[in-house]
Amino acid sequence: MGALGSTGLRILHFGDVHLPFPPGALRDPGVLHPKRLVALLNYRARRAAKYADAAQKLDGLCDFLRREPVDWILYTGDTLNQGLEKEYMVAAEPLARVLGMARGGALAVPGNHDLYTGASVGLYRRLFGPRLPKGDMPGAAGQGGYPLVRFMGEEAVAIGLNSAVPHFAFWDSSGTLDGEELEALGRLLDSPEVARRRWVFVMTHYPFLDTDWLHGLRGTEAFWKLLEGRKNVVLLHGHNHRNYAAAAPGGLPVYCCGSLSKRDAEGFWLFEPFAGSLNARRGVWRNARFSLEPVAAGEDADA
């Protein structure tokens, strides 16, 4: 994995595809789960039209990658809507195809819609797991299988955390950073092979700066303590369906990829780190294709 140096290094970050329900998915008895019944009403009323073209947008990303090859792809989850078996069965191949287009490799973590219920956890492992990229340091993961590590040449590394937790209550869509994962993250950040790298991308699904009890990320106090004094960390997440850049405590950069497929808000990030600068560019959907536009230095979440 060390063959790709920092010169010309290109890293693409995307997420929140939310592919529409495939035919037959809603005949699954699991759809009768109370959380899914309520969510299905919301999907029909508000979400279906916004993500109707999600498969086209995923194909559009493939087209972009053929025109603009990248070395690494970082994916922060939410391929599905309700984590039903048929959703996994249909989505596994196109997701694997996109991730496989990176010249060096990829790393992926689940979103809350992928791990929608307790049963979805097993389906994710069985149907997505074999098709998703494996980490470079399997011994670094805890019992839950995370953190995942991907070395991206000699100057960059990605560390994937799983913050998605299935909740029974439909009103609770929060995420959590598990204590065991955070302990493993601390060991990784202190390890020579990670600490010496100029760019350490820490990625998860939930937004690091949103601590709302019902919709944001819990357990962030220990996380921020781990990052104190570290200047080489870049934070990546999804979940919020708008593409933005912000600054975390200590000035660490935070990038939300937004949603690849939400109508009129499609986006992703492309990073080209070089000479101490991250060089972030936003991917946008215009004229039925993805293209790149520059981002102004200092842009924040309110831009």
N, C-alpha and C positions, 0 to 999 in steps of 0.2 A: 504493500500500500504506500510505500514511501517514494515510489517512482515519480509521482506528480509533485513537482516543487511548487513554490509560491508564485513563480512567474506565470501569469496567465490563469491562475487558479480561479475557477468559477463555481459558485455554490448556489443552488436554487432552493428556496424554502417556500413550500405551499401547504395547503390544508383545507379542511371544511368543504369537501366536494359535495356531500349529501346527494348521492345518486338516487334517483326516483325508485319507488318500489317496483321490483320486477314483476312480471305476470305470475300470479299464484302465491306471492309472498304473504298476502293478507288472508290466505286460507289456513295459515299456520295457527294451531290452537293457542300459541303463545301470544297472539294478538289480543286475547281476552284478558291479559294482565291489566289490572286497573290503571297502571301508569300508561300503558300503551293505548288504552281506549281513550283516555283524556287527550293524550298527545296526538292521536289520529284525528280527532276533531280539530285541533289546532293546525295540524298539517293540511287538512282539506281546506280550512278557512283562510290560512295565512301563508303557508310555506310552499305548497305544491306549485303554484304558478311561478314563484321566485326561483325555484330550482328545477323547473321542467326541462331545461336544456343542459343539465349538469353533465350528461354523457358526452354531449357535443363539446363542452368546454374541456373535458378531460382529453378528448381527441385533439382539441385545439392546442393543449399543452404538449402533446406528442408532436404535433406539427411544429410548434415553436422550438422544441428540443432538437428536431432535425435541422432546423435553420440556424439555431443558436446552441450548439452542443455545450454541455456543462460537465464538470468533473464529478460533482457530488450533488445528491438530492437529499434534503432533509424534510420529512413529512410529519406534520403535527396532528394528524388524525381527523376523525369524523368523515369517514367514507360513506357511512350509512345514515339511516334515519332512526330505526328502532332496534337494530341488532337482531333481526329475525334470520332464521337459518337460510332462507332463499336469498336474502340480501347478500349474505356472505358468499354463498355459492356463485352468484352472478358477478359480484364486484371483485372477487379475488384476482381474476385474470387481468382485467384492465388496469387495476392498481399496480400489480406486479410488473406489467408491461411498461408503465410509465417510470416506475422506480428503476427498472432495468436499463433505462436509456442513459443513465449517468455513466460516464467513461470510467470513473474510479469506483463508485459504489453509492450506497444510499443508507439511510437510517430512518426508521419510522416508529412512532409511538401512537397508542390508541387515543381516541377522543371519547367523550361521554356518550355520544350516540352510537359508538361502536360497542361500548360496554354498557348497554342501556339497562339491562337487568342482570340479576345473578346468573341466569342461564346463558346470557350473551358472553360472559367471560370464557366459558368452556368452548363456545362456538368460535370465538375469536382465535383461541389457541389452536383449535383443530382445523379450521378452514382458512384462516389468514396466516397463522404461524408458519406453516411450511413454505409459504410463498413470499414472506417478508425477509429482508436482509438480516443476517445474523451479526451480532456485535463482534468486535475484534478482541475483546477481553471477557469471555464468558465467566471467568472466575471472579470478576468484579461485581457481578449481579447478586442480589439477595435472593431469598426464597421466591419472591414474586417475579423474578426474571429481569429486574431492572436495578440499577441503570444499565443501559446499553452504551457501548463505546464504538466510535468509528474514527480511526485516524485518517486524516485527509492531507496526505503529504507530510512534509517535515515541519510545517509551521502551524497547522490547524488540526483540531480534533473536535468531534461532536459527542456530547453526552446526552442520552435520551432518558428522561424520567417519565414514569406513568403517574399522572395525577388524576386519571379518570376512575371514579368509584361509582358502581351501580347503587342507586338509592331506590327504595320502594316507593316513596312519596313522589308524586309527579311534580310537586312544587319545589323540590330540593334538587337543583341541578349544579350543586357545588362540587369542587374538586378538592383533593387532599394530597399533600406531599407526605408520604409515609416515612416514619422515623428511621426504619431500617435502610430505606433508599437514601435518605439524607446522610446517614452515617457512611454509607458506601460512597456517596458523592464526595464527602469530605476527604476520604482516603484517596479517591481518584485525583482530586484537585491538588493534593499534596504530593502525589507520586511524581517522580522525576520525568517520566515519559509524557505526562500531561502538563505539569507546571512549566516545563521549558518551552512550550509552544506559545507562539505570539497570540494565537486566536483560539479560545476555548468556547465553543458554542454549546450552551446548556439549553436544551429544548424540552418542552412539554406542551400539553394541549391547553391547559388553563392559563389565563393571563396572570402574570406575576404581580401586577400592580393592582389587581382587583380583588379585594378581600371581603366583598359582600358575602354574608353568611350563607345565603341561599343560592347564589349564582357565581360567586368568585372562587378564589383559591384559599383554602385553609392551610394552616401550618406553616405560614411564611416566616414567622419570627426566627425559627431555627435556620431556615434557608438563608435569610439575609445575614445572619450571624456568620454562617459559613463563608459568605462572599466578602466579608469585611477585609479591606486591604488588597483585594485581588483586582488587578487592572487589566487582565487579559481575557475577561469573560464577556461574552455577548449572549443576551437572552432572547430566545425565540419562542413564540407561542402562537396559538390560533384561538378558536372559540368565539372571539368577538368578530363579527362578520364585516369588519372594515379594516382596511390596510393602513397601518400607521407606524410611526417610529416615535419613541419616547425615551426618557432618561430615568433610570432607577436610582435608588439611594446610592450615593457614592459616585454617581455619574455614569454608571454602566449603561451601555446602549440596550434598548429593548425594541424588538421588532415583532409586530403582529402581522401575519401573512394575510389576514382577512379570509375571505372565502374565494376559492377558485371559481365558483359557479353561480353565486348569487346575482341575479339579474341587476344590471346597472351598478354593481359594486365589485365586479370580478377583479382579482388581483393575486399577486405573489411577489416575492422579493428575489432579486439576484444580487449576490455579493461577489465582488472581485477584489479581495484583499491584496494590497500591494504597498510596500514602502510605508507601513505603519498606518495606512488608511483603509477603511473597510470598503469604500466605494459601493454603496448600496443603490440599486436601481429598482424601480417599481415596474412590475409587469401589469399591463392593462389590456382589456379586451375592447378592440375597436375594429369595426368593419369585418366582424366574424372571424377575427384572429387575434392572437396575443402578440404584443410588441412591448418594447422597453421605453421607459421615459426616465430621465434623471430625477433625483430627489435633492432638494436644496439642503445644504449643510445646516444643522440645527433644527430641522423640522421636527415637530412634536405631535402628540396625539390630537391636538386641537387644530392642526393645520387643515 
